[in-house]
Amino acid sequence: MADRLRLVERLQKKVKDGKIKLTDLISNHGTKKYIKVEKGDAIINEEKISADSKWDGLHGVITNLEKTPAVEILEKYRGLWQIEEAFRINKHDLKMRPIYHYTTPRIRAHLAICFLAFTLAKQATHRLRLQQRAMSFERIRNELLHVQSSLVIDRKTKKRYLIPAHVNPAQSQIYQAFGLKRSTVPSQI
């Protein structure tokens, strides 16, 4: 209902002398369903608005599964958030983008790397949840990006030393979830 009202208000702002210029509507896909064209002019289609208002407050799911019980279809639909979450993690947190490979081995390798990265992301959130330290993957990623160490090279001996920076409690929880302990003392590498 709110979407329809917003679209109708947008249309009404474009009305001049009871008509709307078609050029004002070309790039606006949402409002097109509430107009009709008569003699080259666009006017607001009140019948369409009225017909759509009958469905306010209702949500329908259309499917071609005729023999599947409605309860099962709705359960599948309620699980849609998991698929959307997977796409969000892959696109935003892991920054995966389509890469155009042309040979079968390269396509398979790209898919395997993407799948492995997503699997590791889900494993990290799962391990933290098991320890009652639930964190989103975005937060886990950001915390681990800020774990730092300094590399110091002794000019005389040319020996290299790694000096770890202090870790905050969230970073420490992530390490503990994987059974790791971050050293706090400098070490030679």
GICOR-V768346 format. One record per residue. N is the residue number from 0. RES is the residue in three letters. SS is DSSP state (@ for helix, = for strand, . for the rest). PSI is psi in degrees with one decimal (999 if undefined). D_LAST is the distance of its C-alpha to the last C-alpha in Angstrom with 2 decimals. Layout:
<<N | RES | SS | PSI | D_LAST> <N | RES | SS | PSI | D_LAST>>
//
This chain:
<<0 | MET | . | -44.6 | 63.95> <1 | ALA | @ | -38.6 | 61.78> <2 | ASP | @ | -43.6 | 60.56> <3 | ARG | @ | -44.8 | 64.16> <4 | LEU | @ | -40.4 | 65.34> <5 | ARG | @ | -42.4 | 62.59> <6 | LEU | @ | -40.4 | 63.55> <7 | VAL | @ | -42.0 | 67.26> <8 | GLU | @ | -40.5 | 66.72> <9 | ARG | @ | -41.4 | 64.80> <10 | LEU | @ | -43.2 | 67.73> <11 | GLN | @ | -29.5 | 70.31> <12 | LYS | @ | -24.4 | 68.70> <13 | LYS | @ | -7.0 | 69.26> <14 | VAL | . | 128.9 | 72.94> <15 | LYS | = | 122.2 | 75.46> <16 | ASP | . | 34.8 | 79.16> <17 | GLY | . | 6.1 | 78.35> <18 | LYS | = | 159.7 | 76.28> <19 | ILE | = | 134.4 | 72.67> <20 | LYS | . | 134.8 | 71.70> <21 | LEU | @ | -32.4 | 69.99> <22 | THR | @ | -24.4 | 67.51> <23 | ASP | @ | -15.1 | 66.28> <24 | LEU | . | -10.1 | 65.36> <25 | ILE | . | -44.2 | 63.83> <26 | SER | . | -1.5 | 60.17> <27 | ASN | . | 97.4 | 60.68> <28 | HIS | @ | -34.0 | 60.49> <29 | GLY | @ | -41.7 | 60.83> <30 | THR | @ | -13.7 | 64.18> <31 | LYS | @ | -30.9 | 65.75> <32 | LYS | . | -12.9 | 66.77> <33 | TYR | . | 19.8 | 69.03> <34 | ILE | = | 158.8 | 71.03> <35 | LYS | = | 148.1 | 73.82> <36 | VAL | = | 124.8 | 75.09> <37 | GLU | = | 120.4 | 78.80> <38 | LYS | . | 39.6 | 80.39> <39 | GLY | . | -4.7 | 77.13> <40 | ASP | = | 146.8 | 76.29> <41 | ALA | = | 134.0 | 73.81> <42 | ILE | = | 156.2 | 75.05> <43 | ILE | = | 130.8 | 73.47> <44 | ASN | . | 91.7 | 74.25> <45 | GLU | @ | -32.8 | 75.41> <46 | GLU | @ | -40.2 | 76.17> <47 | LYS | @ | -41.0 | 72.56> <48 | ILE | @ | -43.6 | 71.32> <49 | SER | @ | -42.1 | 73.87> <50 | ALA | @ | -41.1 | 72.93> <51 | ASP | @ | -32.0 | 69.21> <52 | SER | @ | -21.3 | 70.01> <53 | LYS | . | -21.3 | 71.48> <54 | TRP | . | 3.8 | 67.99> <55 | ASP | . | 133.6 | 66.53> <56 | GLY | . | -5.5 | 64.64> <57 | LEU | . | 147.8 | 64.49> <58 | HIS | . | 127.2 | 61.51> <59 | GLY | . | 152.1 | 62.09> <60 | VAL | . | 121.8 | 60.01> <61 | ILE | . | 132.3 | 61.43> <62 | THR | . | 160.4 | 60.62> <63 | ASN | . | 9.2 | 62.10> <64 | LEU | . | 89.7 | 61.51> <65 | GLU | . | -34.2 | 65.14> <66 | LYS | . | -2.8 | 64.90> <67 | THR | . | 132.2 | 61.79> <68 | PRO | . | 147.7 | 62.69> <69 | ALA | @ | -36.2 | 62.17> <70 | VAL | @ | -41.5 | 60.03> <71 | GLU | @ | -39.5 | 57.55> <72 | ILE | @ | -43.2 | 57.44> <73 | LEU | @ | -34.5 | 56.79> <74 | GLU | @ | -42.2 | 53.97> <75 | LYS | @ | -41.8 | 52.29> <76 | TYR | @ | -39.1 | 52.85> <77 | ARG | @ | -23.7 | 51.37> <78 | GLY | . | 0.1 | 48.16> <79 | LEU | @ | -27.9 | 47.85> <80 | TRP | @ | -30.7 | 45.51> <81 | GLN | @ | -38.4 | 42.75> <82 | ILE | @ | -43.2 | 43.08> <83 | GLU | @ | -38.1 | 43.16> <84 | GLU | @ | -40.2 | 40.04> <85 | ALA | @ | -44.2 | 38.23> <86 | PHE | @ | -40.3 | 39.30> <87 | ARG | @ | -44.3 | 38.27> <88 | ILE | @ | -45.9 | 34.74> <89 | ASN | @ | -41.9 | 34.40> <90 | LYS | @ | -46.6 | 35.88> <91 | HIS | @ | -49.7 | 34.63> <92 | ASP | @ | -44.8 | 31.45> <93 | LEU | . | -9.4 | 29.95> <94 | LYS | . | 42.0 | 31.76> <95 | MET | . | 138.5 | 33.07> <96 | ARG | . | 155.5 | 35.68> <97 | PRO | . | 133.6 | 37.97> <98 | ILE | . | 133.2 | 36.72> <99 | TYR | . | 100.6 | 39.36> <100 | HIS | . | 150.5 | 38.51> <101 | TYR | . | -17.4 | 41.35> <102 | THR | . | 148.0 | 40.33> <103 | THR | @ | -45.0 | 40.29> <104 | PRO | @ | -38.5 | 36.79> <105 | ARG | @ | -39.7 | 35.30> <106 | ILE | @ | -46.3 | 37.36> <107 | ARG | @ | -40.1 | 36.29> <108 | ALA | @ | -42.6 | 32.58> <109 | HIS | @ | -45.9 | 32.95> <110 | LEU | @ | -38.6 | 34.84> <111 | ALA | @ | -42.1 | 32.35> <112 | ILE | @ | -44.6 | 29.42> <113 | CYS | @ | -44.1 | 31.63> <114 | PHE | @ | -42.3 | 32.76> <115 | LEU | @ | -43.0 | 29.31> <116 | ALA | @ | -44.0 | 28.14> <117 | PHE | @ | -40.4 | 31.31> <118 | THR | @ | -42.4 | 31.01> <119 | LEU | @ | -37.3 | 27.54> <120 | ALA | @ | -45.7 | 28.96> <121 | LYS | @ | -37.0 | 31.91> <122 | GLN | @ | -40.1 | 29.84> <123 | ALA | @ | -46.3 | 27.82> <124 | THR | @ | -37.3 | 31.13> <125 | HIS | @ | -45.9 | 32.71> <126 | ARG | @ | -38.9 | 30.09> <127 | LEU | @ | -37.1 | 30.36> <128 | ARG | @ | -37.0 | 34.14> <129 | LEU | @ | -28.6 | 34.23> <130 | GLN | . | 19.5 | 32.69> <131 | GLN | . | 38.9 | 35.25> <132 | ARG | . | 51.1 | 32.72> <133 | ALA | . | 131.2 | 34.12> <134 | MET | . | 145.4 | 32.40> <135 | SER | . | 158.8 | 33.21> <136 | PHE | @ | -32.9 | 30.68> <137 | GLU | @ | -43.9 | 30.97> <138 | ARG | @ | -41.5 | 29.84> <139 | ILE | @ | -47.6 | 26.96> <140 | ARG | @ | -46.8 | 25.77> <141 | ASN | @ | -40.2 | 26.26> <142 | GLU | @ | -45.0 | 24.47> <143 | LEU | @ | -27.9 | 21.34> <144 | LEU | @ | -23.3 | 21.50> <145 | HIS | . | 6.4 | 21.26> <146 | VAL | . | 124.9 | 18.12> <147 | GLN | . | 157.6 | 15.72> <148 | SER | = | 152.5 | 12.42> <149 | SER | = | 141.9 | 11.87> <150 | LEU | = | 121.9 | 9.31> <151 | VAL | = | 132.9 | 10.05> <152 | ILE | = | 125.3 | 10.00> <153 | ASP | . | 120.8 | 11.81> <154 | ARG | . | -34.1 | 14.76> <155 | LYS | . | -49.3 | 15.85> <156 | THR | . | -11.3 | 12.95> <157 | LYS | . | 18.1 | 11.05> <158 | LYS | . | 146.9 | 7.74> <159 | ARG | = | 136.9 | 5.60> <160 | TYR | = | 138.5 | 5.80> <161 | LEU | = | 121.1 | 6.73> <162 | ILE | = | 106.8 | 10.34> <163 | PRO | = | 142.3 | 12.38> <164 | ALA | . | 165.8 | 16.03> <165 | HIS | . | 140.2 | 18.94> <166 | VAL | . | 142.8 | 20.24> <167 | ASN | . | 170.8 | 24.00> <168 | PRO | @ | -37.1 | 26.14> <169 | ALA | @ | -42.6 | 26.61> <170 | GLN | @ | -38.9 | 22.93> <171 | SER | @ | -39.7 | 22.59> <172 | GLN | @ | -38.6 | 25.59> <173 | ILE | @ | -45.8 | 24.10> <174 | TYR | @ | -43.9 | 21.00> <175 | GLN | @ | -35.7 | 23.50> <176 | ALA | @ | -28.8 | 25.74> <177 | PHE | . | 9.9 | 23.19> <178 | GLY | . | 27.1 | 22.33> <179 | LEU | . | 151.2 | 18.84> <180 | LYS | . | 125.0 | 17.62> <181 | ARG | . | 127.5 | 15.30> <182 | SER | . | 144.1 | 13.29> <183 | THR | . | -2.2 | 14.65> <184 | VAL | . | 146.0 | 12.58> <185 | PRO | . | 149.0 | 9.61> <186 | SER | = | 152.6 | 6.40> <187 | GLN | = | 136.5 | 3.79> <188 | ILE | . | 999 | 0.00>>
//
